[in-house]
Amino acid sequence: MTESQNVPQGESYDPYQGQQSYQAQQPYQASYEQPQVAYQQVYAQPVAPVAPAALYPMTDTDRTLRLVAFIFVILSLVGSCWLIIPLAWMIPMAVISWGIYKGTKANTVAFGVCTLIFCSLVAGILLLCSNKDR
């Protein structure tokens, strides 16, 4: 007869500890314990970040004008890449011009004038001809 057969019911024998442990069997759940279902429902469906949609709707003509303006801004950026100081404002203006083309940034008169002066004459004129968002 083995040692596990000599253990009375309600007790278990742990061979590594060499002693018996008592397992209390509860037929009901205690009132202070909360069910985990509510927590599992909260974490069951994680919320994915939403890509920013176009905040400023535009027509096809506006989209074309803004794309050509962005291309001219990039061309002027590449053309003046040997000048370090102008790149400090031309790179952010190129990023904003891309945002205007995608519809996530507003096309304003001020940005069109700044593009006209600092980046490209053609790009500035195209942004000024395009419909303004503000």
N, C-alpha and C positions, 0 to 999 in steps of 0.2 A: 504494500500500500504506500502511495506517495504522500508527501506532506500536504499537497493541495487538496487531497481527498479528506484529510482530517480537519479541515477548516470548517467551522459551522456556517450556516447560511447567513447572508447579510455581511459577511466579512470576506476580505480577499487577502491572499497571501502574496507578498512581494518577495520573490526569491533573492533579489539584490539587497534588500534591506534586512532580510532575515527576521522580519516581524510582521504581524498581522495589522491590517488597517480596517477600520469600520467604514462602511459606505452607508450613509443614511439615504434611504429611498423615500422621496417625497412624492406623493401622488398628486399634488397640486402645486401651482406656481405661487410663490409668495407675492403679496400685494405690492410690495415696494419695488419689485422688478418691473421695468418698463419693457414692453415688447420692442424688438429691434426692427420691426417692419417699417416704422415711420422713418427711421434713419436710413434704411436701405432705399426707400423710395426717393429720398432727397438726393442721394448720391448715385442713384441708378442711371440717371440721364445727365451727363455733364453738359454744360452749356459751352458750345464752341464759339470762339470770337467771330463776329460777323465782319466780313470784308466791307469797307466803307463803300456805300453805293454813291452814285453820282448825285450830289446835292443840288447841282445847278444844271437843269436840263438845257439842251441846246439843239438847234436845228442842224441838218447836214452841212449847210453852208458854213455855220459857225464852227463846226467840228473840223472842216477842211481848212478854214482860215487859221484856226488855232494850231493845227498840226503843222502847217507850213511855217507859222511863226516859231513853233518849237524847233523845227529843223534849222531855220535861220539862226536861232539863238545858239544851237549846238555848233553850227558852222562858224559863227563868230567866236565861240568859246575855243574851238580847236585852232582857229586862225590866230588867236592871241594867247596861245598857251605858253609862249616864251616870256610873256609879261606876267610876273608873279602877282603884283598888287591888284590888277583888274580881275584876276581870277577869284579874289576874295568876295566880290559881289556878283560875278558872272555865273559862278557855279550855283549859288542859291537861287538866282533868277532863272536858271535853266530848270531847276527842280520845281519851282513855282509854275513855270510855263508848262511843264509836264502835267502838273496838277490841274491847271486851267484846261488843258486839252482833255484830261480824263473826267473833268467835271467835279473834282473834289475841292478845288480852290475857286474863288470868285475872280472873274475878269473885271478889273477896275480900270478907270481912266488913269489913276496914279501909276499902276503897274505898267500900263501901255506906254506912258510917257517915259518912265524910267528905262523900259526896254528900248525905246526909241533913242534915248540919250546914251545909255551905257553899253548896250549889247549890239543891236542891229537896227538900222534905219528901217529896213523892210519889215522885220518882225514887229517893231513898234507900231508901224502904220497898220499892219494886219490886225494886231490886237485892238487898236483904236477903232478899226472898221467893224470888228465883230461886235455882236450885241453885248451890252454890259450887264453883269449880274447884280451889281450894286451901284 
